Amino acid sequence: MIAMEVQGEWLTGTLPHGMPVLTAGTLLREYWKLPRKTVHLLFQEKGVRVDGEVCSQNQPVRAGQAISLHACQPEPLGVEPFHAPLEILYEDDHLLVVNKPAGCLLHPTGDDDRFTLDHLVAGHFARTGIAAKVRHIHRLDRETSGAVLYAKHALACALLDEQLRQRHISRQYIAFVNGRPRRERGTIDEPIGRDRHHPVRRRVTRRGETAVTHYRVLNRFREAALLACTLDTGRTHQIRVHCQHIGHPLLGDRLYGGPIHLIDRVSLHAVSLQLLHPFGEHIVRVEAGWPDDLLQLHMRLSAT
């Protein structure tokens, strides 16, 4: 990838040695894999410069030349800032990863939702002088804690959305489940769709969308187990539905029949996130520490 730095409203970097001669349009579409609409708008608005000069889509560009993209112009936050503590796991000019607490909605779902994670991120942007729309790349349920990725400008959002679509962003979860799975590891490949008898619940159904969950047993307790889960897809409630489907609902998961005597929320945590930096040449790997309630649950289970 081409390392890019934010300089005012522009992203600027140097085309690396060894890169073949390309047109500027091909560079943006095929090297960076930006959406065609985004590329079209950048050139239409004279938002691409090579060695400081506005360039066209067909202009050849070569290794060693400086390229600049007009991608960081000020824009509204999109939600009202709410100032409260926010655990930042990683941040640079392009990305932000935060540790979402359990019980916090990720984004507003109605006019009365004014204290979501998006609002907290807006507060961070306002405090630090970042004039950018709040853009989360993926979602977590209200009761799920852990790492959430944000883009700090529109081009980063477009590239991260594509990485997510291509399954190049790796996310690992831990989940405490009821009972002890017989297999040490497995893959649950079952489609998930809406439950027509319940407005919120999902279920495994032949008419649903493809959903694939991989799991590995990390620890076995007397009547429960700790799983590490990774997803090939990102369906609503996917881990919760799949674990219920194999007979091991998550502890604390009222919606899917998990026992609630040990913890009063879904025992699911997004513990790590890994991706190729969209404007760098390095892997970003972020770990989200376990929240207190899951640490206490682990201690209780280990003691029995």
C-alpha positions in Angstrom: 0.0 0.0 0.0 1.0 3.7 -0.4 1.7 5.4 3.0 -0.4 8.5 3.1 -0.3 11.4 5.6 -3.0 14.0 6.4 -1.9 17.5 5.5 -4.8 19.9 6.0 -7.6 18.7 3.8 -5.4 16.5 1.7 -4.0 13.0 1.9 -0.4 13.0 0.5 2.1 10.3 -0.2 4.9 9.2 -2.5 4.3 6.5 -5.1 6.6 3.6 -4.1 9.6 2.4 -6.1 8.9 -0.6 -8.3 5.3 0.4 -9.0 4.5 0.1 -12.7 3.4 3.2 -14.7 -0.4 3.5 -14.4 -2.9 6.1 -15.2 -4.1 8.1 -12.2 -7.6 6.6 -12.6 -6.3 3.1 -12.7 -4.2 3.8 -9.6 -7.3 4.8 -7.6 -9.6 2.1 -8.9 -7.3 -1.0 -9.1 -4.4 -0.3 -6.7 -6.5 1.3 -3.9 -9.7 -0.3 -5.1 -11.8 2.8 -4.5 -15.4 2.6 -5.7 -15.8 4.0 -9.2 -18.3 6.6 -8.0 -15.7 7.9 -5.5 -13.0 8.0 -8.1 -15.3 9.9 -10.5 -16.2 12.5 -7.9 -12.5 13.0 -6.9 -11.5 13.8 -10.5 -14.6 15.8 -11.2 -13.9 18.0 -8.2 -10.2 18.4 -9.1 -9.4 16.4 -6.0 -6.4 14.5 -7.3 -3.0 16.1 -7.7 0.4 14.7 -8.9 3.5 16.6 -7.8 1.2 19.5 -6.8 -0.7 19.8 -10.1 -4.3 18.8 -10.8 -4.4 15.7 -12.9 -6.9 13.8 -15.0 -7.9 10.2 -14.9 -5.8 9.3 -18.0 -2.6 11.0 -16.8 0.3 8.5 -16.3 1.8 8.4 -12.8 5.2 6.9 -11.9 7.1 5.7 -8.9 8.6 8.6 -6.9 5.9 11.1 -7.8 3.9 12.7 -5.0 0.1 12.1 -5.1 -2.5 14.0 -3.1 -6.2 13.3 -2.6 -8.7 15.9 -1.4 -10.3 13.6 1.2 -10.3 15.4 4.6 -12.5 18.5 4.1 -14.4 19.5 7.2 -17.9 17.9 7.6 -20.6 17.7 10.2 -20.2 15.0 12.9 -23.6 13.6 12.1 -24.5 13.1 15.7 -24.4 15.4 18.8 -21.2 15.0 20.8 -21.5 13.4 24.2 -18.6 13.9 26.5 -17.8 10.9 28.7 -14.9 8.5 29.1 -14.0 6.5 26.0 -11.4 3.7 25.9 -9.3 4.2 22.8 -7.5 1.1 21.7 -5.9 2.6 18.5 -5.9 5.9 16.7 -4.1 7.6 13.8 -5.0 10.1 11.1 -7.2 7.5 9.3 -8.6 5.0 11.9 -10.0 4.9 15.4 -10.7 1.7 17.4 -12.6 1.9 20.7 -13.6 -0.6 23.3 -17.4 -0.5 23.5 -18.9 -1.2 27.0 -21.7 -3.7 27.4 -25.2 -2.1 27.5 -24.2 0.8 25.2 -26.0 1.1 21.8 -23.6 1.4 19.0 -25.6 4.0 17.0 -28.9 5.9 17.3 -32.0 3.9 16.4 -34.4 6.7 17.2 -34.5 10.4 18.2 -34.3 9.6 21.9 -30.9 7.7 21.5 -28.4 10.4 22.5 -25.8 8.4 24.5 -24.6 5.8 22.0 -21.0 4.8 21.1 -21.3 7.1 18.0 -22.2 10.0 20.3 -19.1 9.2 22.5 -16.9 9.1 19.4 -18.4 12.4 18.3 -17.4 13.8 21.7 -13.8 12.6 21.2 -13.7 14.2 17.7 -15.1 17.5 19.1 -12.5 17.5 21.9 -9.6 16.8 19.6 -10.6 19.1 16.8 -11.5 16.4 14.2 -14.1 17.8 11.9 -15.3 14.5 10.4 -18.5 12.5 10.2 -18.7 9.6 12.6 -18.4 6.5 10.5 -18.5 3.0 12.2 -17.3 0.2 9.9 -19.1 -2.7 11.7 -21.6 -3.2 14.5 -21.9 -4.9 17.8 -25.2 -5.7 19.7 -26.1 -3.5 22.6 -25.1 -6.1 25.2 -21.9 -7.1 23.4 -18.6 -5.4 24.5 -15.3 -5.0 22.6 -13.4 -3.5 19.7 -15.3 -1.3 17.2 -13.6 0.2 14.2 -14.2 3.7 12.9 -13.0 5.6 9.8 -11.9 9.2 10.2 -12.5 10.3 6.6 -14.6 9.1 3.6 -11.8 7.4 1.7 -10.7 5.4 4.7 -14.4 4.4 5.1 -14.6 3.2 1.5 -11.5 1.1 1.7 -12.4 -0.4 5.1 -15.9 -1.2 3.9 -14.3 -3.1 0.9 -11.9 -4.9 3.3 -14.9 -5.9 5.4 -16.8 -7.1 2.3 -13.9 -9.1 1.1 -13.5 -10.6 4.7 -10.0 -9.1 5.1 -10.8 -7.6 8.5 -10.4 -10.4 11.1 -12.4 -10.2 14.3 -12.2 -12.6 17.1 -14.8 -13.0 19.9 -14.9 -14.8 23.2 -18.2 -16.3 24.3 -19.3 -18.2 27.4 -21.8 -20.9 26.5 -24.1 -23.2 28.5 -23.0 -26.8 28.4 -19.8 -28.4 27.1 -19.5 -28.8 23.3 -18.3 -32.3 22.4 -15.9 -31.2 19.7 -12.8 -29.0 20.5 -13.4 -27.0 17.4 -16.0 -26.7 14.6 -17.7 -24.7 11.9 -21.4 -23.8 12.0 -22.5 -23.1 8.4 -26.2 -22.4 8.7 -28.3 -19.6 7.1 -29.8 -17.0 9.4 -33.0 -15.0 8.9 -35.7 -13.2 10.8 -37.9 -15.1 13.2 -41.4 -14.2 12.0 -42.8 -14.8 15.5 -40.6 -12.2 17.2 -39.7 -8.7 16.0 -36.0 -8.8 17.2 -35.0 -12.5 17.3 -33.2 -14.3 14.4 -33.1 -18.0 13.7 -31.6 -20.6 11.5 -33.8 -21.0 8.4 -33.3 -22.3 4.9 -34.6 -18.9 3.6 -32.0 -17.0 5.5 -28.7 -15.5 4.4 -25.4 -17.4 4.4 -23.8 -17.4 7.9 -20.5 -19.1 8.9 -19.1 -19.2 12.4 -15.9 -21.0 13.4 -15.4 -21.8 17.0 -12.7 -23.3 19.2 -13.0 -24.4 22.9 -10.6 -22.4 25.1 -11.7 -23.8 28.4 -14.2 -26.2 29.8 -16.0 -25.8 33.1 -18.4 -28.0 35.0 -21.5 -26.9 33.1 -20.2 -24.3 30.6 -17.4 -23.6 28.2 -15.4 -20.6 26.9 -15.2 -20.4 23.1 -13.1 -18.3 20.7 -15.3 -17.5 17.7 -14.4 -16.0 14.3 -16.9 -15.1 11.6 -16.9 -15.4 7.8 -20.1 -13.3 7.7 -21.6 -10.7 9.9 -25.3 -11.5 10.3 -27.3 -9.9 13.2 -26.9 -12.0 16.4 -24.8 -14.6 14.4 -22.8 -16.1 17.2 -25.8 -16.1 19.5 -28.1 -17.8 17.0 -25.5 -20.4 15.9 -24.6 -21.3 19.5 -28.2 -21.8 20.4 -28.7 -23.9 17.2 -26.0 -26.4 18.3 -27.5 -26.6 21.8 -25.2 -24.2 23.6 -26.8 -20.7 24.1 -24.6 -18.0 25.5 -24.7 -17.4 29.3 -26.9 -14.4 30.1 -28.6 -14.4 26.7 -32.3 -14.1 27.6 -33.4 -13.7 24.0 -32.0 -17.1 22.9 -32.6 -19.1 26.1 -29.3 -18.8 27.9 -29.3 -19.1 31.7 -29.1 -15.8 33.5 -28.2 -16.8 37.1 -24.4 -16.1 36.6 -24.4 -12.9 34.5 -27.2 -10.5 33.5 -26.0 -9.7 30.0 -25.0 -11.6 26.9 -21.5 -13.0 27.7 -19.9 -12.0 24.4 -16.9 -9.8 23.8 -15.1 -8.7 20.6 -11.6 -9.4 21.9 -9.4 -8.6 18.9 -9.4 -7.0 15.5 -6.9 -7.2 12.7 -6.6 -5.5 9.3 -4.2 -4.2 6.7 -3.9 -0.5 7.1 -5.6 1.2 4.1 -3.0 4.0 3.9 0.1 2.2 5.2 2.2 -0.9 4.7 1.5 -2.5 8.1 -1.0 -4.8 9.9 -3.0 -3.2 12.6 -3.8 -5.6 15.4 -5.8 -4.4 18.4 -6.7 -6.3 21.6 -9.7 -5.3 23.8 -9.2 -6.2 27.4 -11.9 -8.3 29.1 -14.5 -6.3 31.0 -14.9 -6.8 34.7 -18.1 -8.8 34.5 -16.6 -11.4 32.2 -13.5 -11.6 34.4 -15.7 -12.3 37.4 -17.8 -14.8 35.4 -14.6 -16.7 34.5 -13.4 -16.7 38.1 -16.8 -18.1 39.3 -16.9 -20.8 36.6 -13.3 -21.8 37.4 -14.0 -22.1 41.1 -16.8 -24.7 40.6 
